[in-house]
Amino acid sequence: MQRRNFSLSLIATSLTLALAACSKEEKGASPAAPAATPIAPGQALDVLAREGKGFTVGALMSAHTVYVLFDPQCPHCAHLWQASIPLQSKVKFIWLPVAILNAKSLPQGAAIMTAANPAETMNNHERELLANGGGIGASASIAPEVEAAIKTNTALLDRLGATSVPFVVAKHQGSGQVVTRAGSMGTEALAQFLGMGA
């Protein structure tokens, strides 16, 4: 009986972890081309700062920057967005749209990134996405430089070795180590992951 309970517990844990992120395989997306030079974990922040393009929310003057690679069609990314809102007074978040899940990902990422108020647009989008509405409407006509930026972000996700979103890269406030994590988490778990305490 004890062995059966352990097996059920292991299955439940696996399902919980599987439900915390969206992956390319899960949505039937085509596999990416072979990745360019992999990014070493210790270099992830520098590379994202130099090559990634997104929008910034939160404490703009904060020395603590958190990068989140997200696909606009991912409900787990929407949950992480909501979980990050209470921390935005203390942390600067840079959200980098990628396009790995479906045909809506790229236009919605472009619409959010180029909006006059990306944070408000992201709020509206994520609220709509979680209400099973598919997110905001977006034009299929995308400026070439915006499309190139989202494709670069998607390549960065691959170079980081990530196969799912959301993918978070930050420096732990306590240890100073670069930390990465795939998958959504609640506000308290996100704060702990970032080294902000309980």
Secondary structure, 3 states (H helix, E strand, C coil): CHHHHHHHHHHHHHHHHHCCCEECCCCCCCCCCCCCCCCCHHHHHHHHHHHCCCEEEECCCCCCEEEEEECCCCHHHHHHHHHHHHHCCCCEEEEEECCCCCCCHHHHHHHHHHCCCHHHHHHHHHHHHHCCCCCCCCCCCCCHHHHHHHHHHHHHHHHCCCCEECEEEEECCCCCCEEEEECCCCHHHHHHHCCCCC
